[in-house]
Amino acid sequence: MAPSTCPNCGAEVPPRARCCPACGSDEKTGWSDEAYAGGLGLPEEGFDYDDFVKREFGGRDVRPRGISWLWWLTALGLVLAGLWMWFGR
């Protein structure tokens, strides 16, 4: 049985229509709850996000460590080289 308004587009649907006159959705493509929400790829009601993250990313707690000491030395060396070239003329 057709709903009074299309759940897909919101248009009015005649009482004995087989499909929506505006968008063409029917029992297989948009009127049934399974067809409407089943193709969206949404997680189920009991979805555990923390468990998903642990399985997907290995469960490690990734924390940024900051800039490596090698990069600090490289930056300091570049600054000193620039100062030496600027004032060493």
FENGI-V263177 format. One record per residue. N is the residue number from 1. RES is the residue in one small letter. PHI is phi in radians with two decimals (none if undefined). OMEGA is omega in whole degrees, 0 to 359 (none if undefined). Layout:
[[N,RES,PHI,OMEGA] [N,RES,PHI,OMEGA]]
//
This chain:
[[1,m,none,183] [2,a,-1.39,175] [3,p,-1.27,180] [4,s,-1.28,174] [5,t,-2.23,182] [6,c,-1.25,178] [7,p,-1.24,181] [8,n,-1.49,185] [9,c,-2.13,178] [10,g,1.54,180] [11,a,-1.32,176] [12,e,-1.26,181] [13,v,-2.02,177] [14,p,-1.05,186] [15,p,-0.97,184] [16,r,-1.92,181] [17,a,-1.30,177] [18,r,-1.58,178] [19,c,-2.64,179] [20,c,-1.27,180] [21,p,-1.23,182] [22,a,-1.55,185] [23,c,-1.97,177] [24,g,1.53,179] [25,s,-1.23,181] [26,d,-2.43,183] [27,e,-1.04,182] [28,k,-1.41,186] [29,t,-1.90,182] [30,g,-2.89,183] [31,w,-1.57,181] [32,s,-1.37,180] [33,d,-1.10,180] [34,e,-1.15,181] [35,a,-1.23,183] [36,y,-1.26,184] [37,a,-1.71,184] [38,g,-1.21,183] [39,g,-1.54,183] [40,l,-1.45,180] [41,g,1.29,179] [42,l,-1.38,177] [43,p,-1.22,181] [44,e,-1.26,182] [45,e,-1.04,184] [46,g,-1.57,184] [47,f,-1.21,179] [48,d,-1.80,184] [49,y,-1.13,181] [50,d,-1.10,177] [51,d,-1.14,178] [52,f,-1.07,180] [53,v,-1.11,180] [54,k,-1.12,179] [55,r,-1.23,185] [56,e,-1.31,187] [57,f,-1.99,173] [58,g,1.52,176] [59,g,1.32,179] [60,r,-1.33,176] [61,d,-1.61,185] [62,v,-1.52,178] [63,r,-2.18,176] [64,p,-1.17,183] [65,r,-1.65,183] [66,g,1.66,182] [67,i,-1.51,180] [68,s,-1.14,180] [69,w,-1.08,179] [70,l,-1.10,179] [71,w,-1.24,176] [72,w,-1.11,179] [73,l,-1.15,178] [74,t,-1.12,179] [75,a,-1.12,179] [76,l,-1.10,178] [77,g,-1.10,178] [78,l,-1.18,178] [79,v,-1.14,179] [80,l,-1.12,178] [81,a,-1.15,178] [82,g,-1.15,178] [83,l,-1.13,180] [84,w,-1.12,180] [85,m,-1.24,182] [86,w,-1.26,184] [87,f,-1.65,183] [88,g,-1.51,182] [89,r,-1.19,none]]
//
